[in-house]
Amino acid sequence: MKLLTNNVVTILKDSISMDLKECSEKVIEGPYCLKHAAPILNFISSKWSVHVITLIAQAQKPVRFNEIEKKLKKAAGSLSPKTLTARLREAESLKLINREIFPEIPPHVEYRLTSEGETFFQAMLPLLDWASNCVNHDCETD
């Protein structure tokens, strides 16, 4: 699975850098211009981004930073607060999540998906299903 994920990330990054040069020379057939998709593709290829969005989506309620951090550490291993903060900020800048600050002591911040985030998560589900099937059917290539 790790090899498959690395290959997908490499392909995405190569496609993005190629496409950023010029969108008039399309690499793939159809109306696709990866130039406009670059920010979201960069986000998807960032470590922990898919985990963060999935966790927030599955919570179906606003979640706090510490809750996200604890669940991700338990499920997937080491995750620094700095990295989690970076992924949350990226998702917020892409309008995938909303960050609500409550004026309390100590500070209370909650995150939830926006309608764009919901749409993004629904679009991501087929990719996650495909990746899960590859794990079960050994789809990795050399």
Secondary structure, 3 states (H helix, E strand, C coil): CHHHHHHHHHHHHHHHHHHHHCCCCCCCCCCCCHHHHHHHHHHHHCCCHHHHHHHHHHHCCCEEHHHHHHHHHHHHCCCCHHHHHHHHHHHHHCCCEEEEEECCCCCEEEEEECHHHHHHHHHHHHHHHHHHHHHHHCCCCC
